[in-house]
């Protein structure tokens, strides 16, 4: 049924992942990004130095390392204490939401460097070549590096290079008496530029299909459709506007409280009051935990 009851119990900070298999895939993608970065840094030390008079292809593997500097906590002591308080109180989702304000912008460089948010010494995105152009570029760069390395070994050994190997396979002209000229260098900046240009469209598309899912859910139900959420923090105290996280949608949403001030970490059941996918509009109001159509969890793709 309807109503405006708010659940008194605070949420469990140790929520089960949407999918254990998705969690494994996400972790493996992050491990792959860490591994290739470390492997690349080891390659220079392992390069063959004693090549005699053999012609050798210039062979350097350049990768787009994603780097994030550590936050400057010293100049923001009051905010740092608030963040630590949320963690000590076991309010994990609000703590994670609050901590984002400290994070520096990620930069991409061919020079290795640490990524603070992931807690890694180095990180390269390359696990999703079918949906990110820079990942596809990394795959191409890695293949060319390995091919050139093998061709260099064949040149030192005096082995005939197969005629099926083309200059596009190597990214440079085939070995001659002179130095080989690079003909198709991989420009990671151009790839990143395309990603940044496409990001608003990608975000709009994701919102549309999420809202369309909710619209169809509401249209097929005779009862109110409700979602469980947790209060992350206050956005605008005068308007009683709060950031809430809706578990089953993986959605951070702005909610205007109908029940006055809300405690950070409070669990709420919110019902859908209106949704318009084309306008990217979605609004909620308080619902009772009992009765109604409790929406089923949605699956989502790994984001690493």
C-alpha positions in Angstrom: 0.0 0.0 0.0 0.9 3.7 0.0 2.0 5.8 3.0 5.0 7.8 4.0 6.8 5.5 6.4 10.5 5.7 6.7 12.4 2.6 7.7 14.2 3.3 11.1 16.9 0.8 10.6 20.2 2.0 9.0 21.4 0.0 6.0 23.9 -2.9 6.2 27.2 -1.5 5.0 28.2 -5.0 3.8 25.7 -5.4 1.0 25.9 -8.4 -1.3 27.2 -7.4 -4.9 24.6 -7.4 -7.6 26.4 -10.4 -9.1 29.3 -12.4 -7.8 30.4 -13.2 -11.3 30.3 -9.6 -12.3 32.5 -8.8 -9.3 35.0 -11.4 -10.3 35.1 -10.0 -13.9 35.6 -6.5 -12.6 38.5 -7.5 -10.4 40.1 -9.4 -13.2 39.9 -6.4 -15.5 41.6 -4.2 -12.9 44.3 -6.9 -12.3 44.9 -7.0 -16.1 45.4 -3.2 -16.2 47.8 -3.4 -13.3 49.7 -6.4 -14.8 50.3 -4.9 -18.3 51.6 -1.7 -16.7 54.1 -3.5 -14.6 55.0 -5.8 -17.5 55.7 -2.8 -19.8 58.1 -1.3 -17.3 60.1 -4.5 -17.2 60.5 -4.8 -20.9 63.2 -2.0 -21.3 65.5 -3.8 -18.9 65.1 -7.1 -20.8 65.8 -5.7 -24.3 68.7 -7.4 -26.1 71.7 -5.0 -26.2 74.3 -7.1 -28.0 72.9 -7.3 -31.5 76.2 -7.1 -33.4 75.8 -5.8 -37.0 72.2 -7.0 -37.3 69.6 -4.6 -38.5 67.0 -4.0 -35.8 63.6 -2.5 -35.7 63.1 0.4 -33.2 60.8 -1.2 -30.7 59.4 0.7 -27.7 56.0 -0.1 -26.1 54.2 3.1 -25.2 51.0 2.8 -23.1 48.4 5.3 -21.8 48.9 5.1 -18.0 46.0 6.4 -16.0 47.4 8.3 -13.1 45.7 10.0 -10.1 47.7 12.0 -7.5 47.0 11.6 -3.8 44.6 14.1 -2.2 45.8 17.0 -0.1 44.2 16.2 3.2 46.3 18.6 5.2 44.6 21.7 3.8 41.1 20.3 4.5 41.3 19.0 8.0 37.6 19.6 8.9 36.3 17.7 5.9 38.8 15.0 6.5 37.5 14.5 10.1 33.9 14.3 8.8 35.0 11.6 6.3 36.8 9.6 9.0 33.7 10.0 11.2 31.4 8.4 8.6 33.8 5.5 8.2 34.1 5.0 12.0 30.3 5.0 12.2 30.1 2.2 9.7 28.4 4.3 7.1 30.3 2.9 4.1 28.2 4.3 1.2 28.0 7.8 2.6 31.8 7.6 3.4 32.6 6.6 -0.2 30.3 9.4 -1.6 31.9 12.0 0.7 35.4 10.8 -0.1 34.9 11.6 -3.8 35.3 15.3 -3.2 39.0 14.8 -2.3 39.9 12.9 -5.4 42.1 14.7 -8.0 41.3 14.5 -11.7 42.8 11.5 -13.5 45.4 12.3 -16.1 46.7 10.0 -18.9 50.4 9.9 -19.7 52.9 7.6 -21.3 55.0 7.9 -18.2 54.0 5.4 -15.5 52.6 6.7 -12.2 50.4 5.7 -9.3 46.6 5.7 -9.3 45.4 6.8 -5.8 41.8 5.8 -6.1 42.6 2.2 -7.1 45.6 2.0 -4.8 47.8 0.8 -7.6 51.4 1.7 -8.6 50.3 1.8 -12.2 47.1 1.2 -14.3 46.3 0.9 -18.0 42.8 0.5 -19.4 42.9 -2.2 -22.1 40.4 -4.9 -21.1 37.4 -3.6 -23.2 38.6 -3.2 -26.9 35.0 -3.6 -28.2 33.7 -0.5 -26.3 36.7 1.8 -25.8 38.9 3.0 -28.7 41.9 3.5 -26.4 41.7 -0.1 -25.3 41.7 -1.1 -28.9 44.8 1.1 -29.5 46.6 -0.6 -26.6 45.8 -4.0 -28.1 47.3 -2.8 -31.4 50.4 -1.4 -29.8 51.0 -4.6 -27.8 50.6 -6.8 -30.9 53.0 -4.6 -32.9 55.5 -4.6 -30.0 55.5 -8.4 -29.8 55.7 -8.8 -33.6 58.7 -6.4 -33.8 60.4 -8.2 -30.9 60.0 -11.5 -32.8 61.2 -10.0 -36.1 64.3 -8.5 -34.3 65.1 -12.0 -33.0 64.8 -13.4 -36.5 67.1 -10.7 -37.8 69.8 -11.6 -35.2 69.5 -15.3 -36.0 69.6 -14.7 -39.8 66.1 -16.3 -40.2 64.0 -15.4 -43.2 61.1 -13.1 -42.3 57.8 -14.6 -43.6 56.4 -12.7 -46.6 52.9 -12.6 -44.9 54.1 -10.1 -42.4 53.2 -6.6 -43.6 54.3 -3.1 -42.7 50.9 -2.6 -41.1 51.4 -5.6 -38.9 54.6 -4.0 -37.6 53.6 -0.3 -37.8 56.8 0.4 -39.7 58.5 -0.4 -42.9 59.9 -3.9 -43.3 63.7 -4.2 -42.4 66.1 -2.8 -45.0 69.7 -1.7 -45.0 68.8 1.6 -43.3 66.7 2.4 -40.2 63.1 1.6 -40.5 60.7 4.5 -40.6 57.5 4.4 -38.5 54.5 4.8 -40.8 51.5 4.5 -38.5 52.2 5.6 -34.9 49.4 5.1 -32.4 48.1 8.4 -31.0 46.4 7.8 -27.7 45.4 11.5 -27.4 43.2 11.2 -30.5 41.6 8.1 -29.0 41.0 9.9 -25.7 39.5 12.9 -27.6 37.0 10.6 -29.2 36.1 9.1 -25.9 35.6 12.5 -24.2 33.4 13.7 -27.2 31.3 10.6 -27.0 30.9 10.5 -23.2 27.8 12.9 -23.0 26.1 10.7 -25.6 27.0 7.6 -23.7 25.6 9.0 -20.5 22.4 10.2 -22.2 21.9 6.7 -23.7 22.5 5.0 -20.4 20.0 7.3 -18.7 17.4 6.8 -21.4 17.4 3.0 -21.2 17.5 3.0 -17.4 14.5 5.3 -17.3 12.8 3.3 -20.1 13.2 0.2 -17.9 11.6 1.9 -15.0 8.7 3.3 -17.3 8.0 -0.2 -18.5 8.1 -1.6 -14.9 5.6 1.1 -13.8 3.4 0.5 -16.9 3.2 -3.3 -16.3 2.4 -3.1 -12.6 -1.0 -2.3 -10.9 0.8 -1.5 -7.7 3.4 1.2 -6.9 7.0 0.4 -7.9 9.4 1.1 -5.2 13.2 0.9 -4.7 15.3 0.7 -1.6 17.8 3.5 -1.2 20.2 5.0 1.3 20.8 8.7 2.1 24.4 9.6 1.1 24.4 13.2 2.3 22.8 16.6 2.1 23.2 18.6 -1.1 21.1 21.7 -0.2 19.9 22.1 3.4 17.5 25.0 2.6 15.7 22.9 0.0 16.1 19.6 2.0 17.7 18.1 -1.1 19.7 14.9 -0.5 21.8 12.6 -2.5 20.5 9.1 -2.3 21.8 5.8 -3.7 19.3 3.4 -5.2 20.8 -0.1 -4.8 18.9 -2.0 -7.4 19.6 0.6 -10.1 23.1 1.5 -9.1 21.8 5.1 -9.4 22.8 8.2 -7.5 19.8 10.5 -7.4 18.8 13.9 -6.1 15.8 13.6 -3.8 13.8 16.4 -2.1 12.8 15.2 1.3 9.1 15.2 2.2 9.9 14.3 5.9 12.2 17.1 7.0 15.8 16.6 7.7 17.2 13.1 7.1 20.1 11.3 8.8 23.0 10.3 6.7 22.9 6.5 6.2 19.1 6.3 6.7 17.4 3.7 4.6 14.4 4.8 2.6 11.9 3.1 0.3 11.1 5.4 -2.6 8.3 4.9 -5.1 8.3 6.2 -8.6 6.0 9.1 -9.1 7.0 10.1 -12.6 9.4 9.0 -15.3 10.1 10.4 -18.8 12.9 8.7 -20.6 13.1 11.2 -23.5 13.4 14.2 -21.2 15.6 12.2 -18.8 13.3 13.0 -15.9 12.8 10.8 -12.9 11.1 11.6 -9.6 10.4 9.7 -6.4 8.3 10.1 -3.3 8.2 8.1 0.0 6.7 4.7 0.0 5.9 2.1 2.6 8.2 -0.9 2.8 5.2 -3.2 3.0 3.1 -3.9 -0.1 3.7 -2.6 -3.6 5.9 -4.0 -6.3 9.5 -4.2 -5.1 11.6 -3.9 -8.2 14.0 -6.7 -9.0 17.7 -6.1 -9.3 19.2 -5.0 -12.6 22.4 -6.5 -13.9 25.1 -4.1 -15.2 28.3 -4.4 -17.1 31.7 -4.2 -15.4 33.1 -0.7 -15.4 36.8 -1.3 -15.1 
